[in-house]
Amino acid sequence: MSGELTSVALDGTIFSTLKAEAPDALLALIGLHAADPRPTKIDVGVGVFRDATGATPVFAAVKEAELWLAQTQLSKSYLGPEGDVRFTELLAELALGRRTGGSRDLVGLQTPGGTGALRLGAELLARAAPGRSIWVGTPTWANHVPLLAGAGLAVRPHRFFDPEESDLDFAAMMIDLGAAKPGDILLLHGCCHNPTGVSFSLSEWQAIAALCAERGLLPFVDLAYHGLGQDIETDVAGVRLLVESVPAAIVAYSCDKNFGLYRDRVGAIWVKAPTSQVDAVRSNLYALARINWSMPPDHGAAVVRLILDTPELRADWEAELGAMAARIADLRERLAAANPRFAPLGRQQGMFAMLPLGPAAVTALRADHGIYMAGNGRINIAGLGEATVNRFVAACAPYLGTKPSPVQQPPDD
Ligand SMILES: Cc1ncc(COP(=O)(O)O)c(C=O)c1O
């Protein structure tokens, strides 16, 4: 009796309703690349920075700060849902050129990575206005749509990228956003767009700011690659202009790329709101943080705080970040010069670009040349080196005429 009952009970658990998720395409790509014995293979798939040797090193300033922290930290007692307040304060100055302390219209909070900041912002918006429309340019980072929809917002796609030209189509974006209604939310990448690399000029940021102000749209900016485009100031000029132009905005920030702290999960969120609403925003952010992760992990944020608070460490960090941006810009120039179809890459920014390659071309490049890229043609430019750029371009050349499939989501990261 009990045997039969047990098997029925085992089969009939609550999990029997779950459908298995598709395996992570990017992890599969890492596995395929690792198993490829060809010494000439090229990995432009994974979305982390790589130096000229192919490594993703720990910043020297981070190592210094970690040593200092290990020697001086006296307690690991709880902080609170707001995390390291000084970290958020210093980062607000870096990103927004503003102070949160004493500011009457800005609330800041430390989060577990940029993902935590995005989720917290999305949940705050869904609490304030369940099911509200959020306009998201296609393609975008693979996690955006499930994260925003999962939090309870209604995702509305808009055009902004011409896949055949591998370039920004700002006119199409503005046409599509003409359908946005007052109170709708607009998700924007602050700089170094993932996966396309396209960036807005300052006058385009001005047009977006005017649209948001006139139509009452709330900008929700994802700033995950600050400093990896042109430089720390220029990369955020558009975001600052936008935030100053509207009464309410959200900025989600990641320190995981520009401080190389990926696995330490370092991020922050700032919400700009009218003074009369700031207390409600703050207490709701704290409550949401409390039910999601209670309080954010401290180590990486403490490291960033030390770096930003110590002039020598800050100078070292800025120099290293500048060298990373310069390496990416140099590779972009080489790609742009090597083939006219790559010309747009020279005016785009950050680690990523989406090449006009269909899935068949992506598969053929992997099979015939050991070139590993995401299925939608997104490449991580930092995966290339001086020695491999020309071979990469030559391998892609025969396929560049092939029409890319309609814009697709990248597999991950
Ligand atoms: C556009 C974008 N936003 C946010 C994130 C999340 O960053 P984090 O690793 O800090 O959660 C990423 C990470 O790849 C990203 O590409």
Ligand as a Chemical Component Dictionary entry (heavy atoms), coordinates in Angstrom:
data_LIG
# 
_chem_comp.id                   LIG 
_chem_comp.type                 NON-POLYMER 
_chem_comp.pdbx_formal_charge   0 
_chem_comp.three_letter_code    LIG 
# 
loop_
_chem_comp_atom.comp_id 
_chem_comp_atom.atom_id 
_chem_comp_atom.alt_atom_id 
_chem_comp_atom.type_symbol 
_chem_comp_atom.charge 
_chem_comp_atom.model_Cartn_x 
_chem_comp_atom.model_Cartn_y 
_chem_comp_atom.model_Cartn_z 
_chem_comp_atom.pdbx_ordinal 
LIG C1 C1 C 0 22.663 46.071 -20.035 1  
LIG C2 C2 C 0 22.933 45.370 -18.746 2  
LIG N1 N1 N 0 22.292 45.779 -17.642 3  
LIG C3 C3 C 0 22.504 45.180 -16.456 4  
LIG C4 C4 C 0 23.374 44.129 -16.332 5  
LIG C5 C5 C 0 23.509 43.475 -14.986 6  
LIG O1 O1 O 0 24.704 43.701 -14.372 7  
LIG P1 P1 P 0 25.063 42.973 -13.008 8  
LIG O2 O2 O 0 25.989 41.857 -13.367 9  
LIG O3 O3 O 0 25.700 44.026 -12.181 10 
LIG O4 O4 O 0 23.809 42.471 -12.385 11 
LIG C6 C6 C 0 24.075 43.665 -17.463 12 
LIG C7 C7 C 0 24.984 42.525 -17.342 13 
LIG O5 O5 O 0 25.413 41.928 -18.272 14 
LIG C8 C8 C 0 23.843 44.301 -18.697 15 
LIG O6 O6 O 0 24.478 43.922 -19.808 16 
# 
loop_
_chem_comp_bond.comp_id 
_chem_comp_bond.atom_id_1 
_chem_comp_bond.atom_id_2 
_chem_comp_bond.value_order 
_chem_comp_bond.pdbx_ordinal 
LIG C1 C2 SING 1  
LIG C2 N1 SING 2  
LIG C2 C8 DOUB 3  
LIG N1 C3 DOUB 4  
LIG C3 C4 SING 5  
LIG C4 C5 SING 6  
LIG C4 C6 DOUB 7  
LIG C5 O1 SING 8  
LIG O1 P1 SING 9  
LIG P1 O2 DOUB 10 
LIG P1 O3 SING 11 
LIG P1 O4 SING 12 
LIG C6 C7 SING 13 
LIG C6 C8 SING 14 
LIG C7 O5 DOUB 15 
LIG C8 O6 SING 16 
# 
